[in-house]
Structures are given as C-alpha cells and as structure tokens.
Amino acid sequence: MRKQKTNNRDKDVSRWIKRLKKRYLGSSRPCLHVMSGVTCAPKICVWDYECYHCEYDQMLDAVL
C-alpha cells in the first residue's frame, strides 16, 4: 500500500514538473522554493526543475 502511494505521488510531481517546464522557459524559470514560499530570495532555476542537481536545494534541505 505504501509503495503505491509513493508511486502516485511521484507521478503527480512528474506531471507538475512537466507543466512548469512548458510554462516557464529559459531564464524566466523561478525556483520551486520561491514559488512555494520557502524563500523570498529572487532565484532562477538553472537545472530545469531537476532539484537533485541543485546546491541551493540541498542547502535548504540541510537547513530546514
């Protein structure tokens, strides 16, 4: 049961990321943490919403 919930969540996140990639192109991509209100620092996503590459995301995970 737990595995199915995880798979459904992963699918939902995947769809959400695909929509963001279509909506925001190039240098107009705001960071997910800015859009979610975690931080108010102006930050552009340079990793095309692949947060596992991002040092900023990793730093926030360590702090929060």
ZINOR-V740300 format. One record per pair of residues at least 6 apart in sequence whose ideal C-beta (glycine too) atoms are under 6 Angstrom apart, sorted by sequence separation. I is the first residue (numbers start at 1). GAP is how many residues later the second one is. D is the distance in Angstrom with one decimal. If there is no record, write none. Layout:
{{I	GAP	D} {I	GAP	D}}
This chain:
{{33	6	4.9} {47	6	4.5} {51	6	4.2} {47	7	5.0} {34	9	5.3} {31	12	3.8} {31	14	5.0} {29	15	5.9} {29	16	4.2} {27	17	6.0} {33	27	6.0} {20	29	5.6} {17	32	4.9}}
